[in-house]
Amino acid sequence: MPDASGGRTLESHNLAVDRMVQAGAIPLDWLTYLCELQRDHARRETAGRMYRISREHSGAYAIGLNYHLALMGHTKE
């Protein structure tokens, strides 16, 4: 998980993440953040870009996304 800690070791990284959590940060990954920005599939002005990014970089999620979109009648872009 990328963060702003700048740690040089795994231990310093983990301690920095612990400090951020103690301060109220909620750790998440890039895909979760992307999906939160998208909110839902009805936001068509950004959905296509979100799908492209997900298909190119998200591995197993991309397989599920392709299946979901196929069920909805969408083709790959």
C-alpha positions as CSV (number, residue, x, y, z in Angstrom):
1,M,0.0,0.0,0.0
2,P,1.6,3.3,-1.0
3,D,1.6,6.1,1.5
4,A,3.4,9.3,2.4
5,S,5.6,7.7,5.1
6,G,8.8,7.5,3.1
7,G,10.0,4.5,5.1
8,R,13.2,2.7,4.0
9,T,12.3,-0.6,5.6
10,L,9.2,-2.7,5.9
11,E,9.2,-2.1,9.6
12,S,9.4,1.7,9.2
13,H,6.7,1.5,6.6
14,N,4.4,-0.5,8.9
15,L,5.0,1.8,11.8
16,A,4.1,4.8,9.6
17,V,0.9,3.2,8.5
18,D,0.1,2.4,12.1
19,R,0.6,6.1,13.0
20,M,-1.6,7.2,10.1
21,V,-4.4,4.8,11.2
22,Q,-4.1,6.1,14.8
23,A,-4.5,9.6,13.5
24,G,-7.7,8.5,11.7
25,A,-6.6,7.5,8.2
26,I,-8.4,4.6,6.6
27,P,-6.0,2.5,4.5
28,L,-7.3,1.4,1.1
29,D,-5.8,0.4,-2.3
30,W,-6.0,2.3,-5.6
31,L,-8.8,0.2,-7.0
32,T,-11.1,0.9,-4.0
33,Y,-10.3,4.6,-4.3
34,L,-11.1,4.5,-8.1
35,C,-14.4,2.7,-7.4
36,E,-15.3,5.3,-4.7
37,L,-14.6,8.1,-7.2
38,Q,-16.8,6.4,-9.7
39,R,-19.6,5.8,-7.2
40,D,-21.8,3.8,-9.5
41,H,-22.2,2.6,-13.1
42,A,-24.8,5.2,-13.9
43,R,-22.1,8.0,-14.1
44,R,-21.6,7.4,-17.8
45,E,-19.3,10.4,-18.3
46,T,-16.5,8.6,-16.3
47,A,-17.6,5.0,-16.4
48,G,-15.7,4.1,-19.6
49,R,-12.4,5.5,-18.3
50,M,-12.9,3.7,-15.0
51,Y,-13.6,0.4,-16.9
52,R,-10.5,0.8,-19.1
53,I,-8.2,1.5,-16.1
54,S,-9.7,-1.5,-14.2
55,R,-9.4,-3.8,-17.2
56,E,-5.7,-2.9,-17.8
57,H,-4.5,-3.0,-14.2
58,S,-6.7,-4.9,-11.8
59,G,-6.2,-8.6,-12.5
60,A,-9.0,-10.7,-11.1
61,Y,-11.3,-7.7,-10.6
62,A,-11.1,-7.1,-14.4
63,I,-12.4,-10.6,-15.0
64,G,-15.4,-10.0,-12.8
65,L,-15.9,-6.5,-14.4
66,N,-15.9,-8.0,-17.9
67,Y,-18.4,-10.6,-16.8
68,H,-20.7,-8.0,-15.2
69,L,-20.5,-5.7,-18.2
70,A,-21.2,-8.6,-20.6
71,L,-24.4,-9.4,-18.5
72,M,-25.4,-5.8,-18.9
73,G,-24.9,-6.0,-22.7
74,H,-21.7,-3.9,-22.9
75,T,-18.9,-4.9,-25.2
76,K,-15.2,-4.3,-24.5
77,E,-13.9,-0.9,-25.6
